[in-house]
Amino acid sequence: MKTAVVYHSQTGFTRRYAQWIAEAANADCFELSEARKRDLSGYGAIVFGSWVCAGSVSKLGWFKTNMEKWKDKKLAVFCVGASPADSPEIQEFLKQNFGGAEYAGVKVFYCPGGFCYEKMGLQSKLMMKVFMKALKAKKEKTEAEEEMIRWLSSSYDISDRKYIEPIVEDLKKVS
């Protein structure tokens, strides 16, 4: 089955995962700006990946807009975030964002990426600075908030090829 992996990346973690998936699945890989100019109707599977910020998936609207015309295809989404894969918030996030009937048949995966302040855009840096200042100023922090402060205080990379395995395995299954 011919597969297209389409991604939107801000700091490189999603691009890395998209390239790993494309390589492992022998798929074509396109940055979102390029995919928007292409006719993807010839693909039997379309995988969309993007980064997560403040509980939402960047550019997910593009994928949702095209889902109806791709209903005969195998569809998957992978989200790349700064939280570890075993973080309890991940499953809640996935349910909130992908739990609706519109996503029936769409497989959704989470891949931990990291944080790279050096590659962030100015708006994202400012948003993180405001968020961190507010979090640090909070008088009675929960253990999870203390841990978040530690994680987000500097750049880090927790991406790993092992997180693409369920995605690649799902692509191998015949619809």
C-alpha positions, 0 to 999 in steps of 0.5 A: 500500500502506497503511504504518504507521511505528512508533517508539520514541525516547529523545532525538528522533533516531528520532522525526525519522527516523520522521516523515521516513519517514512523510512520504516514504512517505505513511504513518501514524506512531505512537509505540510506546505508541500503536501498542500500542493499535492494530490494525495488521492493516489495513496492508500494510507495517509499519516499526519504528524504535528506537534502539541502545545497547550493541549492542541495539535498544531495544523490538525485542521488541515487533516480534519478538513481532508478526512471526508475525501480520504474516507477510503484510505487508512488514516493515522495521526501522530502527535509529538509533545514534550511529555514522556510517553508514560505521562498520565496526561497523554491518554486524557489529551488523546481522548479529548482531542480524538475521542469524537465520532469524526475520528472513528477509524483514525489511529492516533499515536503519541511520540515524546519529542522534547523541547528545543528553545533554540529552534522555537519561534519568538511567539512560542518562546514568549508564551513559554516564558509567560507560562513558566513565570506563572507556574514558578510564581504559584505558591502551592505547586503540585508534584506534577507542576514541580516536575513540569518546571524541572522539565521545561527549564531547559532544552531536552530530547527524549525522542526515540525510534521505538515510538514509531513501532506501533505506527509502522505495525499499524500501517502493515495491517491491511484495512 
